[in-house]
Amino acid sequence: MNVACVFKWARNPEDAWVGDDGSVNWQGAKFAASDDDAAAVVFARRLAETTGGELVGVTIGDGDASWAMARGARRVVRVSDVGPSRDDAAIAAALAAAMRRAGAVDVVVIGDARDDHPGVAAALGALLGMPVVAGVEEVSQDSGRVLARRKVGADVETLAATPPVLIAVAAVSAEKDIPGMKQLLAARQRPIDTVSADEAGAPAPGADAVTAIGSRATSGRTAHLFDGDAADAARHLVAALRGDGTL
Amino acid sequence: VSDTWVVVDGQDEVGAALDALGAAGGAVTALVVGPQDLAEQVGRGVADVQWIDAGDTPTEAWADAAAGLGAAAAPAIVVGATTPGGRAILGAVATRMSAPLVSNVVAIRRHDDGVEADRLDLAGRITETVRTPTSVCLLVSASDTPAPTRDDTAPVTPVRAMPAAVARLKVEPAPGATSRITTAERVVAVGRGLGSKEALGMVEQLARALDAEIGCSMPVAEDLGWVPPERYVGLSGQHISPKLYLALGISGAPQHIAGIRNARTIVAVDIDPHAPFFKTADYGIVGDLHEVVPELIRALDET
């Protein structure tokens, strides 16, 4: 199976500084790999290796594109001038343009991103004409079919999909086998096919149909902090929990 | 058929979708992918139901067919839940309609020039209001809103469709599905800030004093192995809704918070005053948990 791994297509929410008024400062943060990206590339590589196929990395934006090559991708395609978007369909359209540039593949593996951009994988699959299986924690193959295991409520289900298919992987741990310096340096020697959105046929940068007209810090919980030494703080906390009926 | 569609493939979703729509909904058409009783249940809260009988085939296999149905009606607003199936259908509908797809939506309003929506961003740290002048697909955040209970049910129209080549091979109980942490009223959870496995002893003592179960963050289970993996709480771990969640030495990364969104009272103890958990918790103590935990045990012992 020829496999594409889609990676680094959004910024890490933890890189944003949020003011008390809800203002956001990204402090120059670039597109970054998430835990889901790291889990996705592991399964993508395994699928390609066990079936004798090629692994190609696909990315957009300004992140370090050699990331996937240090993790097994033979080549990477990047559409460079794509910025962040609130529209998951617009992100998917840019990724789909990069995918077309990468050539035909049997399986696309992408980080699930269900907390931040849960629609991207689905829209990308639709744009590529592939069914989408999301929330997947483990990927394997059997006789040409892709097997996807995922948790659904109190159960684990195993789905089988005949390629072409897009699998969205949700990490169950942080990245474990982080490449060493040797792999990182070797990856940086390999060529990256970097093209503009215009060259790739992606939507023009900044052409989003979704406009933000305001933001505020999400109301609700901001901790009431108990000061003093540990004994005082603990005593006041227990009293508060008893007072509000929690205990 | 109305200009507002709701996509449903599970019992828990229609309430959240209709709640987010509020007055923007009007007469809603539901597109249900699932069993007939789900279609009839959904019919108690909408004007009409288009129903694809999914049988034992996963929702994703019906996404393209469902999208064709939805897109043909060209609704102004299409709403779905952030489940794997809901996402697959909404992604396909958005693609067919060349419509934007906005996620983590909590409220929807009609605007003179289109649709306005409030959405959670940055792991819920901000609520952002966005506007789109076109037809739009919206993935709503989960909520506890109950399903509609109107006495009469809207007409349910069966729709014939062909699924894609995705099949469900087997379903088995998840490891740890029977773990008592999933039903516990009180949970004491530890993070890397615990420092060592040996320190678990005092945490177990605190848990006994609170009649609580022990949980943990992902690294404590997956990387350090201090707590069994079925007890880790977070986006890809257990999603729990205890009356009390007491986090010890956990910074409060979005992946962890995702597992306790429905907890009633959250308490964070961390040595870092800037730990994100303090912006999510109800109560907090900035301090060394090794000093705070024994004092908590002592305070709980006092009548």
Boltz contact constraints between the chains, C-beta under 6 A:
constraints:
  - contact:
      token1: [A, 13]
      token2: [B, 122]
      max_distance: 6.0
  - contact:
      token1: [A, 13]
      token2: [B, 123]
      max_distance: 6.0
  - contact:
      token1: [A, 13]
      token2: [B, 254]
      max_distance: 6.0
  - contact:
      token1: [A, 16]
      token2: [B, 122]
      max_distance: 6.0
  - contact:
      token1: [A, 18]
      token2: [B, 125]
      max_distance: 6.0
  - contact:
      token1: [A, 18]
      token2: [B, 126]
      max_distance: 6.0
  - contact:
      token1: [A, 22]
      token2: [B, 126]
      max_distance: 6.0
  - contact:
      token1: [A, 86]
      token2: [B, 130]
      max_distance: 6.0
  - contact:
      token1: [A, 87]
      token2: [B, 100]
      max_distance: 6.0
  - contact:
      token1: [A, 88]
      token2: [B, 101]
      max_distance: 6.0
  - contact:
      token1: [A, 88]
      token2: [B, 103]
      max_distance: 6.0
  - contact:
      token1: [A, 89]
      token2: [B, 94]
      max_distance: 6.0
  - contact:
      token1: [A, 89]
      token2: [B, 100]
      max_distance: 6.0
  - contact:
      token1: [A, 89]
      token2: [B, 101]
      max_distance: 6.0
  - contact:
      token1: [A, 115]
      token2: [B, 235]
      max_distance: 6.0
  - contact:
      token1: [A, 115]
      token2: [B, 258]
      max_distance: 6.0
  - contact:
      token1: [A, 118]
      token2: [B, 82]
      max_distance: 6.0
  - contact:
      token1: [A, 118]
      token2: [B, 87]
      max_distance: 6.0
  - contact:
      token1: [A, 118]
      token2: [B, 103]
      max_distance: 6.0
  - contact:
      token1: [A, 118]
      token2: [B, 139]
      max_distance: 6.0
  - contact:
      token1: [A, 119]
      token2: [B, 87]
      max_distance: 6.0
  - contact:
      token1: [A, 119]
      token2: [B, 91]
      max_distance: 6.0
  - contact:
      token1: [A, 119]
      token2: [B, 101]
      max_distance: 6.0
  - contact:
      token1: [A, 119]
      token2: [B, 103]
      max_distance: 6.0
  - contact:
      token1: [A, 119]
      token2: [B, 139]
      max_distance: 6.0
  - contact:
      token1: [A, 122]
      token2: [B, 87]
      max_distance: 6.0
  - contact:
      token1: [A, 122]
      token2: [B, 88]
      max_distance: 6.0
  - contact:
      token1: [A, 122]
      token2: [B, 91]
      max_distance: 6.0
  - contact:
      token1: [A, 123]
      token2: [B, 91]
      max_distance: 6.0
  - contact:
      token1: [A, 123]
      token2: [B, 94]
      max_distance: 6.0
  - contact:
      token1: [A, 123]
      token2: [B, 95]
      max_distance: 6.0
  - contact:
      token1: [A, 123]
      token2: [B, 101]
      max_distance: 6.0
  - contact:
      token1: [A, 126]
      token2: [B, 91]
      max_distance: 6.0
  - contact:
      token1: [A, 126]
      token2: [B, 92]
      max_distance: 6.0
  - contact:
      token1: [A, 126]
      token2: [B, 95]
      max_distance: 6.0
  - contact:
      token1: [A, 127]
      token2: [B, 95]
      max_distance: 6.0
  - contact:
      token1: [A, 131]
      token2: [B, 60]
      max_distance: 6.0
  - contact:
      token1: [A, 131]
      token2: [B, 164]
      max_distance: 6.0
  - contact:
      token1: [A, 131]
      token2: [B, 166]
      max_distance: 6.0
  - contact:
      token1: [A, 132]
      token2: [B, 60]
      max_distance: 6.0
  - contact:
      token1: [A, 132]
      token2: [B, 88]
      max_distance: 6.0
  - contact:
      token1: [A, 133]
      token2: [B, 60]
      max_distance: 6.0
  - contact:
      token1: [A, 134]
      token2: [B, 84]
      max_distance: 6.0
  - contact:
      token1: [A, 134]
      token2: [B, 87]
      max_distance: 6.0
  - contact:
      token1: [A, 135]
      token2: [B, 84]
      max_distance: 6.0
  - contact:
      token1: [A, 151]
      token2: [B, 174]
      max_distance: 6.0
  - contact:
      token1: [A, 154]
      token2: [B, 174]
      max_distance: 6.0
  - contact:
      token1: [A, 154]
      token2: [B, 177]
      max_distance: 6.0
  - contact:
      token1: [A, 155]
      token2: [B, 171]
      max_distance: 6.0
  - contact:
      token1: [A, 155]
      token2: [B, 174]
      max_distance: 6.0
  - contact:
      token1: [A, 156]
      token2: [B, 172]
      max_distance: 6.0
  - contact:
      token1: [A, 156]
      token2: [B, 174]
      max_distance: 6.0
  - contact:
      token1: [A, 157]
      token2: [B, 168]
      max_distance: 6.0
  - contact:
      token1: [A, 157]
      token2: [B, 171]
      max_distance: 6.0
  - contact:
      token1: [A, 158]
      token2: [B, 169]
      max_distance: 6.0
  - contact:
      token1: [A, 158]
      token2: [B, 170]
      max_distance: 6.0
  - contact:
      token1: [A, 159]
      token2: [B, 58]
      max_distance: 6.0
  - contact:
      token1: [A, 159]
      token2: [B, 166]
      max_distance: 6.0
  - contact:
      token1: [A, 159]
      token2: [B, 168]
      max_distance: 6.0
  - contact:
      token1: [A, 160]
      token2: [B, 167]
      max_distance: 6.0
  - contact:
      token1: [A, 160]
      token2: [B, 169]
      max_distance: 6.0
  - contact:
      token1: [A, 161]
      token2: [B, 166]
      max_distance: 6.0
  - contact:
      token1: [A, 162]
      token2: [B, 165]
      max_distance: 6.0
  - contact:
      token1: [A, 170]
      token2: [B, 236]
      max_distance: 6.0
  - contact:
      token1: [A, 171]
      token2: [B, 236]
      max_distance: 6.0
  - contact:
      token1: [A, 172]
      token2: [B, 236]
      max_distance: 6.0
  - contact:
      token1: [A, 173]
      token2: [B, 222]
      max_distance: 6.0
  - contact:
      token1: [A, 209]
      token2: [B, 100]
      max_distance: 6.0
  - contact:
      token1: [A, 209]
      token2: [B, 132]
      max_distance: 6.0
  - contact:
      token1: [A, 209]
      token2: [B, 134]
      max_distance: 6.0
  - contact:
      token1: [A, 210]
      token2: [B, 100]
      max_distance: 6.0
  - contact:
      token1: [A, 210]
      token2: [B, 102]
      max_distance: 6.0
  - contact:
      token1: [A, 210]
      token2: [B, 130]
      max_distance: 6.0
  - contact:
      token1: [A, 210]
      token2: [B, 132]
      max_distance: 6.0
  - contact:
      token1: [A, 211]
      token2: [B, 131]
      max_distance: 6.0
  - contact:
      token1: [A, 212]
      token2: [B, 128]
      max_distance: 6.0
  - contact:
      token1: [A, 212]
      token2: [B, 130]
      max_distance: 6.0
  - contact:
      token1: [A, 213]
      token2: [B, 129]
      max_distance: 6.0
  - contact:
      token1: [A, 213]
      token2: [B, 131]
      max_distance: 6.0
  - contact:
      token1: [A, 214]
      token2: [B, 129]
      max_distance: 6.0
  - contact:
      token1: [A, 215]
      token2: [B, 126]
      max_distance: 6.0
  - contact:
      token1: [A, 215]
      token2: [B, 128]
      max_distance: 6.0
  - contact:
      token1: [A, 216]
      token2: [B, 127]
      max_distance: 6.0
  - contact:
      token1: [A, 217]
      token2: [B, 126]
      max_distance: 6.0
  - contact:
      token1: [A, 218]
      token2: [B, 124]
      max_distance: 6.0
  - contact:
      token1: [A, 218]
      token2: [B, 126]
      max_distance: 6.0
  - contact:
      token1: [A, 218]
      token2: [B, 127]
      max_distance: 6.0
  - contact:
      token1: [A, 221]
      token2: [B, 280]
      max_distance: 6.0
  - contact:
      token1: [A, 221]
      token2: [B, 282]
      max_distance: 6.0
  - contact:
      token1: [A, 222]
      token2: [B, 279]
      max_distance: 6.0
  - contact:
      token1: [A, 223]
      token2: [B, 278]
      max_distance: 6.0
  - contact:
      token1: [A, 223]
      token2: [B, 281]
      max_distance: 6.0
  - contact:
      token1: [A, 223]
      token2: [B, 283]
      max_distance: 6.0
  - contact:
      token1: [A, 223]
      token2: [B, 284]
      max_distance: 6.0
  - contact:
      token1: [A, 224]
      token2: [B, 283]
      max_distance: 6.0
  - contact:
      token1: [A, 225]
      token2: [B, 284]
      max_distance: 6.0
  - contact:
      token1: [A, 226]
      token2: [B, 285]
      max_distance: 6.0
  - contact:
      token1: [A, 230]
      token2: [B, 287]
      max_distance: 6.0
  - contact:
      token1: [A, 230]
      token2: [B, 291]
      max_distance: 6.0
  - contact:
      token1: [A, 230]
      token2: [B, 292]
      max_distance: 6.0
  - contact:
      token1: [A, 230]
      token2: [B, 295]
      max_distance: 6.0
  - contact:
      token1: [A, 231]
      token2: [B, 295]
      max_distance: 6.0
  - contact:
      token1: [A, 233]
      token2: [B, 285]
      max_distance: 6.0
  - contact:
      token1: [A, 234]
      token2: [B, 292]
      max_distance: 6.0
  - contact:
      token1: [A, 234]
      token2: [B, 295]
      max_distance: 6.0
  - contact:
      token1: [A, 234]
      token2: [B, 296]
      max_distance: 6.0
  - contact:
      token1: [A, 234]
      token2: [B, 299]
      max_distance: 6.0
  - contact:
      token1: [A, 235]
      token2: [B, 299]
      max_distance: 6.0
  - contact:
      token1: [A, 237]
      token2: [B, 283]
      max_distance: 6.0
  - contact:
      token1: [A, 238]
      token2: [B, 299]
      max_distance: 6.0
  - contact:
      token1: [A, 238]
      token2: [B, 300]
      max_distance: 6.0
  - contact:
      token1: [A, 240]
      token2: [B, 283]
      max_distance: 6.0
  - contact:
      token1: [A, 246]
      token2: [B, 244]
      max_distance: 6.0
  - contact:
      token1: [A, 246]
      token2: [B, 265]
      max_distance: 6.0
